[in-house]
Amino acid sequence: MQWIIKFCLVLLSLGFIPLQAKNAKTKPLTIEISEYEKELYLTPAGKYTLDDIAANENLTRSQKFRDYVSAHNPQPKKGDTICPISSTKANSSCTWTIGGKSYQFCCPSCIDEFVSIAKKSPEQIQDPDYYIMLK
């Protein structure tokens, strides 16, 4: 009996068994986006351009990182990319494009603050290479 279950799981993982019928109608998942978030992520200003918005797939942070679970590492090592906001180790799966350059962050919340700085005080934004642990 167990081998049948294992065999079915293999077939499912290979796509031979569909998870739902082809004609089944699913309701798309909708996420409520605040006006603040729309303004922050979908409006260019300062170093944050229309090209950046397009590079970020016209998404807000809560849309792109809907199911993201943060894991903070407060002790980055030499050569690690650090979060420009928290100075903890950045996560390569938590990125955002600003000024045509990709930045890494420790968590999605830090992206809010960095985009805000890029829009209001663009002179404070350094190149991504600046955010590498040197010691």
N, C-alpha and C positions, 0 to 999 in steps of 0.2 A: 504494500500500500504506500509506503514512504517513497519508493522509487517512482511511483506514478506522480506524486506531488512534486518531487524534484524534477522529473521530466517536464511536467507542465510549467514549472517555474522557468526552466531553460527555454522552452518554446515561447513563453511570454516575454522573456528578456530579449529574445532574438526577433520579436515582432511577428511571430507566426500566429499568436493568439492576440486579437485586439482587446484593449481594455474596455472599449465600448463599441456598440454597433455603429457601422458607418453612417447610418441614417439617424442616429440619436442626436437630439438637439441639446446642446449645453448652453448654459447661461454664462456669458463671459464674466470674469471676476472684475468688479469695478472697485476702484480705490478713490475715496474722497480726497481731493487735493485742496488744501487751503489756499486762499487768495495770496497769503504771504509766500507760500511755496511756489505758486505759479509766477508771482512777481520776481522772486529770487532766481529761479532756474530757467524761466522761459522768456526773460527780458534781458537784452544785452545792456551792459554799462561797463565803464572802466576797461579792465583787461578781459572781461567776459563778453565774448562776441557772438554774433549770429552763427559763425562757423563752429564755435564751441558748443552752442546749443544743439546744432545738427550733429556734431561729433558725439554728443551725449544722448543721441537718438531722440531728441525732443522730449526727454523724460525728466521728471523731477527726481529728487533723491529718494523719496518714499516709493516711487514707482520702480526705479531701477533696483533698489535694495529691499524690496518688500519682505523677503524671507531671510534676510541676511542676519547672521548671528555673530556678534563681535566677540573677539577673544583678544584681550589686551596683554601686551608684553611690555612691562615697564622698564625692562633692562635690555635695550638694544645693544648689539655688539658692533665692533668696528666693521664698517662696510655695509651695515644694514641701512635700508631706507627708513627714515623716521617720519612720523606724521608731522606736518608743518604746524599743527595746532597744539597737540598734546606732547610732542617730543617722545612718544613711546614708539615702539617698532611698528612700522606701517605694514599693512596687509596688501599684497599684490592683487587681490581680488576686489579691493575697495578703492577704485580709481575714479578720477573725474578730470575731464579736459578743461583747461583754463588757459587762455592766451595761446591756444594751439599746442599746448604741451600737456602731457599726462602726468598727473600728480597722484601719489598713493597716500592713503589715510589709514588710521587705525580703526576707524568706525565711520558709518555714514553721518553721524551727527557733526563730526568735525568738518565735513564737506560744507555744511550750511555756513559755518563761520568763515571758512576760507573763501567761498564764493562771495560772501558779503564783503570781505576785505578786498578782494579782487575788483569788486564793483565800486566801492567807496574810497579806497586808498590803494590804488593799483601799484603805487611806487613801493609798497611794502612787500609785494610778492616777488620772491626770488625764483630763479630757474630750478627745476626739479633736482638737478645735481647738487644744489645747495643743501638739500635735506637728506644728506648721507652722513651717518655717524662716522666721525674721523678718529675718535679716541678709542 
